[in-house]
Amino acid sequence: MILFAVATSLSVTLLIALRPADPRAALGFTRVTNESALWLLDLDTSKAHRLLQEPHGIAPLWSPDGRWLAYRHSASPDSAPVVNLVDLFTGTSRVLPANGELDLFPVSWSPDSRWLILNSASRDALYAVTPVSARDSPPHALGGGSIDMLWSPDSSRLYFRNRQGTVVSLSVRCLEQRLRCVPTPSSTPVPINRLIGWIPATQTLMAAAARPADGAEGLFEVDPVSGEMAPFAFDPPSETQPEITGNLLPGAPPVWSPDGSLLALSLAVPGSPSPASVNQPIAGLYTLDRDGNRTLVWAGIAGQLTWSPDSRLLAFELVSNVSGDRAIWTYEPATGALVNRTRSGAIETNPAWVAYRGRRFAPGVVLLLDTLLVAALRLGNRLFYAASNRRQRGA
């Protein structure tokens, strides 16, 4: 009976240990050294782990489901870079076909993780590949286009800018090679400088374009079907609107939190009402809520803005004004906490959130359950024998 209790206890322990895990978020990044490598930071323990042993890995791009990792890799500093694709479920890795002549960069995953979009630096063109058949199939050419692309939430359409600054879209059936890849244009009144993201709770895109009045870059709402544009505005209107639309920091596009509650953006706001010719702009990282209320997160140059999947943390890359070194920080809007996630003396870039299945191991809970189960089984055993003895004496 004791052996049975122990076996049952171990079985329960295994069931607890092997139960389906909820997705957890970790922060991927590149540690820049002579042999730059990809790392993964566990925010629960604040410990960083080198993900891959091979050196010279840059530009990591994680699939939304956490299964695939695409990145650029060079066997040596002098060799031509290629794009590697790693299946994190099986640990297998392979080089995407036709890498050498195309000089590919991974730029976007579809929300359902079925499609990886790549950009060819040598040909100024976009390519698509599906990871499950990447070993055998060469990348599918999509034509020229920008890397600031957006997917529809259901992964049915891909939106990007063509060389003329027009927003165009492709059906996923083109990627499946069931339709010809002929982009459908959205005729906007002015060229689009960059696509930023879907405006939460709407069917419209946020985009940056030159304002007709003064030529300065501003934020616009764009209907991806009709091409109609309107200046982005908070509802109700906010006093911060002019500063947002006229002072975006180049190279750091704004990003909405996944829950749509906050917009993070880097601005170069004039330090005083003096004319621009004598006024030095002050760079800063801000968040704005849906009412246009602005919060200064950091006074300085911040880029590579990216929200965690649960909208709890904003990760960003800080650039030193003095040395140009880069470090990764996180900001928690609920508490205002700012945390430097970069190891002292290191240079780290390309923050990117990745969802993976895992859980904290709680040995105390497992041992307690084991102890209670064994005790219950032993008590049941004693009661069983006591009842049997009473029946025998009664007989």
Secondary structure, 3 states (H helix, E strand, C coil): CHHHHHHHHHHHHHHHHCCCCCEEEEEEEEECCCCCEEEEEECCCCEEEECCCCCCEEEEEECCCCCEEEEEECCCCCCCCEEEEEECCCCEEEECCCHHHHCEEEEEECCCCCCEEEEECCCCEEEEECHHHCCCCCCEEEECCCCCCEECCCCCEEEEECCCCCEEEEEHHHHCCCCCCCCEEECCCCCEEEEEEECCCCCCEEEEEECCCCCCEEEEEECCCCCCEEECCCCCCCCCHHHHHHCECCCCCCEECCCCCEEEEEEEEECCCCCHHHCCEEEEEEEEECCCCEEEEEECEEEEEEECCCCCCEEEEEECCCCCCEEEEEEECCCCEEEECCCCCCCEEEEEEEEEECCCCCHHHHHHHHHHHHHHHHHHHHHHHHHHHHHHHHC
